[in-house]
Amino acid sequence: MGFKKNNRRSQLGSSQVTDLASHTLPKCARRRAGAPSGSQHSRVARIDLALVIRGVMPFLIAQLIVLALLVAIPALVIVPARWFY
């Protein structure tokens, strides 16, 4: 008993797929992934993404430092784990 995959995209030509996408997908989904959007703002909160990245960066750096310490000094994980088990 074989499973036959009915894939409409494989049966259509590239121009037909583009035409199909323009009729079935919303405008924001039709845009190419690599195409510039013209602005670097969040569409939901209307906040500049550079501002968000600058705000998150100190926390990301702190987490990377903790991760590096845990990898470099395994006793930081092993010793407290022995207290509970």
C-alpha positions as CSV (number, residue, x, y, z in Angstrom):
1,M,0.0,0.0,0.0
2,G,1.9,3.0,-1.2
3,F,1.2,6.6,-0.2
4,K,0.9,8.8,-3.2
5,K,1.7,12.4,-2.4
6,N,-0.4,14.8,-4.4
7,N,1.7,18.0,-4.4
8,R,0.2,20.7,-6.5
9,R,3.3,22.8,-6.5
10,S,5.3,20.1,-8.2
11,Q,2.7,20.0,-11.0
12,L,2.7,23.7,-11.6
13,G,5.3,25.8,-13.5
14,S,7.2,28.6,-11.7
15,S,5.1,31.4,-13.1
16,Q,1.9,29.5,-12.0
17,V,3.3,29.1,-8.5
18,T,4.0,32.8,-8.2
19,D,0.5,33.5,-9.5
20,L,-0.9,31.0,-7.0
21,A,1.0,32.6,-4.2
22,S,-0.2,36.1,-5.1
23,H,-3.8,35.0,-4.8
24,T,-3.6,32.7,-1.8
25,L,-1.0,34.4,0.5
26,P,-1.4,37.7,2.4
27,K,0.7,40.6,1.1
28,C,3.3,40.3,4.0
29,A,3.9,36.6,3.2
30,R,4.4,37.2,-0.5
31,R,7.4,39.4,0.1
32,R,10.8,37.6,-0.4
33,A,12.6,36.8,2.8
34,G,15.8,38.6,1.7
35,A,14.0,41.7,0.5
36,P,14.5,44.9,2.6
37,S,11.4,46.0,4.3
38,G,12.3,49.7,4.2
39,S,12.3,50.2,7.9
40,Q,13.7,48.4,10.9
41,H,10.7,48.8,13.2
42,S,8.6,46.1,14.8
43,R,5.3,45.9,13.0
44,V,3.4,45.2,16.3
45,A,4.9,47.6,18.8
46,R,6.3,50.2,16.4
47,I,9.7,50.1,18.2
48,D,13.0,50.6,16.5
49,L,14.7,47.1,16.5
50,A,18.2,48.6,17.1
51,L,16.8,50.0,20.4
52,V,15.5,46.6,21.3
53,I,18.8,44.9,20.5
54,R,20.8,47.5,22.5
55,G,18.5,46.9,25.5
56,V,18.8,43.1,25.4
57,M,22.6,43.0,24.8
58,P,23.7,43.4,28.4
59,F,21.5,40.5,29.5
60,L,22.8,38.3,26.6
61,I,26.4,39.1,27.5
62,A,25.7,38.2,31.1
63,Q,24.2,34.9,30.1
64,L,27.1,34.1,27.8
65,I,29.6,34.8,30.7
66,V,27.7,32.5,33.0
67,L,27.6,29.8,30.3
68,A,31.4,30.1,29.7
69,L,32.0,29.8,33.5
70,L,29.8,26.7,33.7
71,V,31.7,25.1,30.8
72,A,35.1,26.1,32.1
73,I,34.5,25.1,35.7
74,P,32.2,22.0,35.9
75,A,32.4,22.0,39.7
76,L,30.0,24.9,39.7
77,V,27.3,22.5,38.5
78,I,28.5,19.2,40.0
79,V,28.9,20.3,43.6
80,P,25.4,21.8,44.1
81,A,23.9,18.8,42.3
82,R,25.4,16.5,44.9
83,W,23.7,18.4,47.7
84,F,20.3,17.3,46.4
85,Y,21.1,13.8,45.2
